[in-house]
């Protein structure tokens, strides 16, 4: 046999994976807070590792994931439609249930039309890359969710990322832009880490001044804030002034999937051109039925929104009174800043030992030295559960030297 040639040395594409050891290191110290399997749940109480703990980190804002009515709605449609659609909406995967939900969501949000996606992530990824193209400009808040970032990257549009909620910076970017280009501002309606509401009135003003469209991702806002739970723009009575609104069903609507609402021609364009819509299997019937029932309950049981706001205001006030830094939260999402990443993991573990489950969030999801535990609350949390959460935070906060017994912060950031 002839010479096989020189021994060419190449980089192994898997090297980055083999070199990733941080997760194993944290696991060895018993502090790993991710991918914890829930063995049972009633919503506010979950069973993890054989013990019951208070869930203070779920996006189940209205407490409907275990409501007997949403469960029954999901079960009932399976006998008629089966367990899945086995195709995309474009071809064989459209049910009359999909059309019913689209119509009801459009009516609920006072828009012409709606199109469903299989996940909330796909909604933004698939809609943004369809709306904005090579000759367009996107202005995106730097704290926007990862699915928005992905959508902007896939769009081939020119992307300007403005400083979080900094309207002066946003305006300066418009001043430097091609006045003839198509333009769209994209922002979270409620930011998922800070719990802050976007400056919707200012965004509307700027969009009108420069002839841009406005797109709000209300994943953490619809079913949470605003008139009847209609989201961030409705907080200000300005829902009609926003061009496109997206949302997800994995939070207040107790299911899985996503949607976008807007003017009929725009929604029809997305419906016929978005790869994420055309080439993904449609929402299973049980998921759609769950959302329909959750939307009905949201509109009939207004006490859920009232209770959610009451709980949010109470927990924000009490955590501040204990001395914790909760940033500028305005919603049921209330971050508690810890600082150092490993300290955050230990804080999370100690809270878990006290019977409270929250979410540890570390860089790059948050700025360096501002690792935090993200808490979020449900309309179905009891007063007793809330007091137990606060007692656990006080005990663990004092133990870690983050607060003192007099309600003073000891954290230097």
N, C-alpha and C positions, 0 to 999 in steps of 0.2 A: 504494500500500500504506500502511496505517496505521503509526503510531508503534509501534516494537517495545518501548517502555517503557525504563525506566532501565537503565543498564549496572551490573548488580549484581556486585560484586566478592566472590568467595568464596575461601576457602582451598583450595588444591590438596591433596588427601589424599596425593599422592605427594611433597610437599615434604620430608618426613622422609627419604625415600629419596634424593632429589637432594642433600640436605645431608650425607648419610653419606659421608664421605671418608676416614675413618681407615684403613680397609683398604687403599685405594689408596696412602695415604701410606706405610704400612708396606711394601707391595709395592715401591714405588719405592726404598726403602732396602735391598731384598733380604732382608728379615727376616720375611716373611710365612710363618707355620708351618702354615697350615691348608689343607685340601682338597688335600693332596699326593697325586697319583695313584700308586698302587703298580702297577708294570709286571709284577712277578712276585714270588712269595713261596714259601718252603718252611716258613714259620712263624716261625722265629727270625731268618732273614735275608730281607730284602725288597729289591727293586730299585726305586729311586726316582731319577728323572732320570738313568737310565743307569748308576747305581752301586749296588753292594751295600752295605747297612748293617745293623747289628744292630738288630733290633726290640726295644726296651725300653719300649714304650708300648702294647702290645696287651693286650686282655682275654681272649686265647686261653689261659687259665690252664693247662689240661691239655695244650695243644699238639696238639689233635685236628683242627684245621681242614684239615691236610694229611695226616692219617693215611690210608693206603691203604684201611683198613676203612670209615671214614666216607664216603670218596669212592665206594667200590664200593657201599655201601648206598644212597646217593643215586642212583647210576646205575641200579641194578637196578629200582627201583620205577617209574622213568619209563616203561619199556616197558609196564607194567601199567596205571598210572593217568594217564599223560600228564604234562604240565609244570605244570598248575595245576588248581584246583578250580572256578574261574569262578563262584563263588557263596558265600554265607555258610553257616556251620554250621547256621543256623536252617532253611535251605531245602534247597538241593541240594549244599552243600559239605562234608558230613560223610562221611569215609572210615572204613573199619574201622581204618585206621592211627591216626586221631585217637583213637578209643575205646581202642585198645590202649595208646597213650602216656598217656592220662589215667589209665587203671587202674594202669599201672606207676609213674607219678609219685606217685599217691596212696599206693600201697603203700610206695614208697621213703621217703616223708616221713611215714609212719605217720598218715595222715589218711583220712577217709572217702571223699572225692571230690575231683575235679580238673576244671577246665575250661580249655581252651586259648584263647589270643588270638593274633592275627596278629603282634604285636610286644610287646616288654616294656613299652614306653611305653603302649600301649593297655591293657595288663593293669591297671596302676595307675590310669590315667585312667578306664578303664571300670568297674573294680570299686568304687573309692571313691565315685564319684558315684551308683552303684547302691545301695550299702549305707547311706550316710548321706544323710539328707534334711533338710528345712526345720526340723524340730523336734529335730534331733540336734546333738551337739557332737563336733568332731574336735580332738584334741590332737596337733599335728604338730611334730616336731623341726625347728628352723630350718635345719638342714643337709640336710634331705631332698632327694631328687632332684626335678628339675623336673616329672617326670610325676606325682609325688605332689602337688606344689603345684597343678598343673592339675586333678587329680582333686578336690582339696578345694574349689577355686574353682567347679567345675561342680556340686558337690553341693548347693549352697544351704544347707548346714549352717553352724552357727556354728563358726568356726575359731579356736582358740587355738594360737599358735606358741610353744613353749617354747624357752628358750635351749639350745643344743646340748649334749646329754647332761647337762643340769642337772636332776636329779631333784627338788631342793628347789623350783625354779621350777615344774616340772610339778605337783608336789603343791599348791603355792599356787594354781595355776589351777583345780584341782579344787575347792579349798575355796571359791572364788568362784562356782562354777558351779551351775546349777539341778540339784538332786539328783534330780529326776524325769525329766530328759532322757536320751535314749539317748546313750551315750558310747563313743568308740573312740579308742585311742592308736595312732598310725601312726608308724613309724620305719624308716629304713634299718637293715638288719641289719649290714651293713658299709658305711661311708660312702665314697662313690666318689672323693672327693678326698683325704681324710686317711688312708684305710685303717684307720680305727678300727672296732672292734666295738662295737655298741650295748650299753648296760648292761641286758641282757635280764633278769637276775634282779630288778633293781629295777623295771623296767617291768611285769613280771608281778605283783610285790607290790602296786604302786600300782593296777594294773587290778583286782585282786581286792578291794582295800580300798574302792574307790569304785564297784564294780559296772560296770566298763568292759570292753570287748573290746580285744584286742591284735592288731595287724596289723603284720607285718614284711615289708619288701621285701628279699629275699635275693638280688637280682640278682648281687651281687659276693661272695656267701657260699656258695651251693649249688654243689657241685663245687669248692669252694675250702677251706673250713674246716669244723670239726666232725666228728662221728662219721661216717666214711665219706663225708664231703663233704656232709652233710645240713644245713649252714648254721649261722647264728649262734646259734640257740637250742640246737642240739645241742652246741655248744662247752661249754655249762653243764649238759648233760643235761636240758634243759627243753623239748624240742620239743613234748611233749604238752600243755604249759601255754600254748601260743600258739594263738590262735583261727584266724588266717588267715596264710598264708605265700605270697608271690608270688616268682616268679623269671623269668629270661629265658633264651633259648636262644642268644643272640648272644655268649656269653662261653665258659664251660666246655663248653657243649654244641655248639659249632662250627656253629651254624646261625642261624636267625632265628625269632622268635616268643616267646611268654610263657605263663605259667600261674598259676593261683591254686588252692591246696588248702585244705580246711577241712571242716567238718561238711556232710553231704549236703544238708540243707535249705537251707543258706546258699549252697552252690555251685549248686544247682538254681535258686535265686532269681536269682543273678547270670547264669546261663546263659540264663534266659528274659527278663531285664529290662535287661541292659547294652547300651546302644546300640553301644558299641565292638565288642561280640561279634556282635550281631544284624545290624548293617549293614556289616560288613567281610567281605571274602572270606577264606576260611579258609586256614590254612597249606598251602602246596603240598606234595605228597606227598614230594618229594625232601628238603624240610626236616624233615618228620616222621621219615622214615627215618633221617636223619642223627642226630637227637636220640635215637632208640631205640638206635642203635648206640653213640653216645657214652655213654648211660646204662649200657649193658651193659659197656663198657670201664671206666668209672669204678668199677663194682662189682667187676670182675675184676682190674684192675691197680691195686691199692692203693699200689703204689710211686709212682704219679704224685702222689698227695696228699703222701706222705712227702717226695718230692724237691722238691715245690713249697714245703713248709714249710721244708725245709733251705735252699733258695735264698733264700727270703724273709728268714729269720733272718740268713743270711750277708750279704746285700746291705744290710740295715738296719744291721747292726753295722759293716760296713766303711765305709759312707757316713757314719755318725756319727763313726767313727774319723778320717776325712778332715777332719772339722770341719763337715760340713753339718748344717743343721737339717731333720730329717725328721718334724717334728711328733710325733705319738704313734702312728705306724703300728703295726699288729699283724698285717698281712696282706701278700700280694704287691703291694699298692698302696703304693708308697713315694714320698711327695712330697719334693721338694728345694726348699726356699724360696730364692728369688733376691731378691725385694723389688720393685724398680721394674719397671714393665711393659716399657719399651723395653729395659732391661737383660736382662729375661727372654727377650725375642725374640732378642737378640744371643747370649745364652748358648745358647739352643736352636740357633741357626745354627752356632755354633762346635762344639757337640757333633755336629751333622750332618756338619760338615766332618771331624770325627775318626772318622766312621763309626758313629755311634750315633743312633738315632731315638727321641725321647721326645715327650711332649705338653706344649706350653706352655699354661698355665692362668692367666688374668689376671682382674682384677675385671670384672664383679660375681660371677663364679663363686667367687672367693676374696676375703677382705678386702683393702681398700686397702693398698698397700705390702707385700703378701704374695704377689705373683705368684710362681708356682712352675713347675717342670717336674715333671710327674707321670710317674713310672716305674712299670712293672708287669712282672711276670716270669712265665715259663712253666716248667712241669715239664721241658720239653725243651731249655731253655738249657744249653749246655755250660759247664764250668768255664772253659775258655779264653775263651768269649764274655763271661762275667761279669767276668773279669779285664780284658778290653779295655774294657768299660763303665766299670769303676772307674778305669782309667788315663785314660780320656777325661775323666771328671768331675774327677779331680785336676788334670789339665792346664788345663782350661777354668776350673775354680774358682779356681786360683791366678792365671790371666790376668786374671780379672775382679775380683780382690781380695775374693772371698767367703770363701776359706780361705787359710791360709798353708802353707808347706812343712812345718810342724811339726804339722799337723792341728788347727789352731785356727781357730775361726770369726772372721771379720772383719766379719760382717754385723751391722748395728745395726737392729733392728726394734722 
